[in-house]
Amino acid sequence: MECVNQNPHACDLKAALNDVTITWDGKKLTIDEIETSPTGKKSQWHETYSDITPTSFLQVGESGEVGGPFKKVMTLRGTRIDR
């Protein structure tokens, strides 16, 4: 799904199969990922892609403790620009 220098665990296919859940309800893509820090502490990343059109989408990323409330970390609105 993803590979980032800050979290080599994300590049581990077996871990991704166990720790990442991706759902699509026909309108919204949701990604939930359990992340483990180098110290062993677990947290959860929750990301949604919604308002998807041929020319735009809304991406919201949230993070928090496993089973706890999320805190919004990022909001991104993507828009296609024709050149």
C-alpha positions as CSV (number, residue, x, y, z in Angstrom):
1,M,0.0,0.0,0.0
2,E,2.7,2.5,1.0
3,C,6.4,2.6,1.7
4,V,7.8,5.4,3.8
5,N,11.2,6.0,5.4
6,Q,9.7,7.1,8.7
7,N,7.9,3.7,9.2
8,P,9.7,0.7,7.6
9,H,6.8,-1.4,9.0
10,A,4.6,0.0,6.3
11,C,6.8,-1.6,3.6
12,D,6.4,-5.1,5.2
13,L,3.8,-6.9,3.1
14,K,2.9,-9.5,5.8
15,A,2.4,-6.8,8.4
16,A,0.3,-4.8,5.9
17,L,-1.9,-7.8,5.3
18,N,-2.5,-8.1,9.1
19,D,-2.5,-4.4,10.1
20,V,-4.2,-2.5,7.2
21,T,-7.9,-2.6,6.4
22,I,-9.2,-0.9,3.2
23,T,-12.9,-0.5,2.6
24,W,-14.9,1.0,-0.3
25,D,-18.6,1.8,0.2
26,G,-19.2,3.0,-3.4
27,K,-18.6,6.6,-2.4
28,K,-15.8,6.7,0.1
29,L,-12.4,4.9,0.4
30,T,-11.3,4.3,4.0
31,I,-7.9,3.1,5.1
32,D,-7.3,2.0,8.7
33,E,-3.7,1.0,9.7
34,I,-2.3,-0.1,13.0
35,E,1.2,1.4,13.4
36,T,3.9,0.3,15.8
37,S,6.6,2.8,16.8
38,P,10.2,1.7,17.3
39,T,9.5,1.6,21.1
40,G,6.6,-0.8,20.5
41,K,3.7,1.6,21.2
42,K,0.7,1.1,18.9
43,S,-1.4,3.8,17.3
44,Q,-4.0,3.9,14.6
45,W,-4.0,5.9,11.3
46,H,-7.4,6.5,9.8
47,E,-7.6,8.0,6.3
48,T,-10.6,8.7,4.1
49,Y,-11.0,9.8,0.5
50,S,-14.5,11.2,-0.2
51,D,-16.4,13.7,-2.4
52,I,-14.7,11.8,-5.3
53,T,-15.5,13.2,-8.7
54,P,-13.7,12.9,-12.1
55,T,-11.9,16.2,-11.2
56,S,-11.6,16.3,-7.4
57,F,-11.5,14.5,-4.1
58,L,-11.3,15.2,-0.3
59,Q,-8.6,13.4,1.7
60,V,-8.7,13.5,5.5
61,G,-6.1,11.8,7.7
62,E,-6.6,11.2,11.4
63,S,-4.4,9.5,14.1
64,G,-5.0,8.3,17.6
65,E,-4.5,5.5,20.1
66,V,-5.9,2.1,19.1
67,G,-9.6,2.1,20.1
68,G,-9.5,5.7,21.2
69,P,-10.7,8.9,19.5
70,F,-8.9,10.3,16.5
71,K,-7.3,13.7,16.0
72,K,-7.4,15.2,12.6
73,V,-3.8,15.5,11.3
74,M,-4.4,16.6,7.7
75,T,-7.1,17.7,5.2
76,L,-6.3,17.8,1.5
77,R,-8.5,18.8,-1.4
78,G,-7.2,17.5,-4.7
79,T,-8.4,19.3,-7.9
80,R,-7.5,18.4,-11.4
81,I,-6.0,21.2,-13.4
82,D,-6.1,20.9,-17.2
83,R,-3.0,22.4,-18.9
